[in-house]
Amino acid sequence: MTKRILIFAAFLIGTIGTIQSQEFSKHALGVRFGDNDGFGAEVSYQLGLNSKNRLEFDLGWRDFNYGNAIKTTALYQWVFNLDKGFNWYVGPGGGIAFIDYDNDTIFRDDSDSYFFLAGDVGIEYNFNIPLVVSVDLRPEIGFGDYNDDLDLDIGLGVRYQF
């Protein structure tokens, strides 16, 4: 069983290493619209490290009935070309969130925070103009009183590349 897993892992790493990726811009700035588990809209910045890897940084905020919250996310992504203009990407990451409750709510504390581990898998299309549109799935495992479970955040990203 262990031998099969090692052979499969070696095959997977070799396959990923031989896939050619498309060139993408060094910088991309825009918005990622997620669902409520991901705090909704996020300002998103991508920094290309080379032709196959990049970092993504997101800053989300949410104003709700009992207070407001802010959330930061950092992800490392491997980018692979599917077809002319289409890429898919995958990678790990994490972040931290801060929640500030109104003092007159049912919650005992007036503030809270938690950190989380995240993954990211998605597909994107690079238009002939400096615009990229993406759809991704971001599972997040939270560690804290406010969020201590698994959330699946689906997002739509629109970014200007420069």
C-alpha positions in Angstrom: 0.0 0.0 0.0 2.8 2.5 1.0 4.7 1.6 -2.2 1.6 2.4 -4.3 1.2 5.7 -2.7 4.9 6.6 -3.2 4.7 5.6 -6.9 1.5 7.6 -7.4 3.0 10.7 -5.6 6.1 10.5 -7.8 4.0 10.2 -10.9 1.8 13.2 -9.9 4.9 15.4 -9.1 6.5 14.4 -12.4 3.3 15.2 -14.3 2.8 18.5 -12.6 6.5 19.4 -13.3 6.1 18.8 -17.0 2.9 20.8 -17.6 3.6 24.1 -19.3 2.0 27.1 -17.9 0.9 30.3 -19.7 2.7 33.6 -19.0 0.6 35.8 -16.7 1.2 39.4 -15.6 3.4 40.1 -12.6 0.6 42.0 -10.8 -3.2 41.7 -10.8 -5.5 43.8 -8.6 -9.2 43.5 -8.3 -12.1 42.1 -6.3 -13.1 38.5 -5.3 -16.8 38.1 -4.6 -17.3 35.1 -2.2 -20.2 33.8 -0.3 -21.0 34.7 3.3 -18.7 32.1 4.8 -15.8 33.9 3.2 -17.0 37.4 4.4 -18.4 38.4 1.0 -16.4 40.8 -1.2 -12.6 40.9 -0.8 -9.9 43.2 -2.3 -7.6 40.8 -4.1 -3.9 41.2 -5.2 -1.8 38.6 -7.0 1.9 38.8 -7.3 3.5 36.6 -10.0 6.7 35.0 -8.7 7.6 33.3 -12.0 5.8 31.8 -15.0 4.3 29.0 -12.9 3.8 30.4 -9.4 2.2 33.3 -7.7 1.0 34.7 -4.3 -2.5 35.9 -3.7 -3.4 38.3 -0.9 -7.0 39.1 0.0 -8.6 41.5 2.4 -12.3 41.0 3.2 -14.6 42.9 5.4 -18.2 42.3 6.6 -20.7 44.4 8.5 -23.4 42.3 10.1 -26.3 42.8 12.6 -24.1 42.1 15.7 -20.9 44.0 14.6 -18.3 43.9 11.9 -15.3 41.8 10.9 -12.1 41.9 8.8 -10.3 39.0 7.3 -6.9 38.6 5.6 -5.9 35.6 3.5 -2.6 34.7 1.9 -2.3 31.9 -0.7 0.5 30.3 -2.7 -0.6 29.1 -6.1 0.7 26.8 -8.9 -0.7 27.9 -12.2 -1.2 25.5 -15.2 -2.2 26.2 -18.7 -5.3 24.4 -20.1 -5.8 26.1 -23.4 -5.0 29.5 -24.9 -6.2 32.0 -22.3 -7.4 29.4 -19.8 -5.4 28.4 -16.7 -6.2 26.4 -13.7 -4.5 26.9 -10.3 -4.2 25.2 -6.9 -2.4 26.0 -3.7 -2.3 26.2 0.1 -2.6 29.2 2.4 -4.1 30.6 5.5 -5.1 33.8 7.3 -6.6 35.5 10.3 -9.9 37.2 11.1 -10.9 39.8 13.7 -14.5 40.2 14.8 -15.7 43.3 16.7 -19.2 42.8 18.3 -21.5 45.6 19.3 -21.6 45.9 23.1 -25.4 45.4 23.3 -25.5 42.0 21.6 -26.0 38.6 23.1 -22.3 37.7 22.9 -20.2 37.7 26.0 -17.0 39.2 24.5 -16.9 42.4 22.6 -14.2 41.1 20.2 -12.9 37.8 18.9 -10.3 36.5 16.4 -9.4 33.2 14.8 -6.9 31.9 12.3 -7.5 29.4 9.5 -5.8 27.1 7.0 -7.1 27.3 3.5 -6.7 25.6 0.1 -7.6 27.1 -3.3 -8.5 25.5 -6.6 -9.9 27.4 -9.5 -10.0 28.2 -13.2 -9.3 31.6 -14.9 -9.6 33.2 -18.3 -7.1 35.9 -19.5 -8.8 38.2 -22.0 -6.8 39.9 -24.8 -7.2 43.1 -22.7 -5.5 43.2 -19.2 -8.4 41.6 -17.5 -8.7 38.1 -15.9 -11.8 36.5 -14.6 -11.7 33.5 -12.2 -13.9 31.1 -10.4 -12.5 29.2 -7.4 -13.3 27.0 -4.5 -11.6 27.8 -1.2 -12.0 25.3 1.7 -11.1 26.8 5.1 -10.6 25.1 8.4 -11.0 27.6 11.3 -9.3 27.5 14.7 -11.1 29.8 17.2 -14.3 30.3 19.1 -16.1 32.2 16.3 -15.1 29.7 13.6 -13.9 26.2 14.4 -15.2 24.2 11.5 -14.8 23.6 7.8 -16.2 26.3 5.4 -16.4 26.0 1.6 -16.1 29.5 0.1 -16.9 29.8 -3.6 -15.7 33.0 -5.3 -15.8 34.9 -8.5 -12.7 37.1 -9.2 -12.3 40.0 -11.5 -8.8 41.5 -11.7 -6.9 44.1 -13.7 -3.4 42.8 -14.8 -0.4 45.1 -15.0 
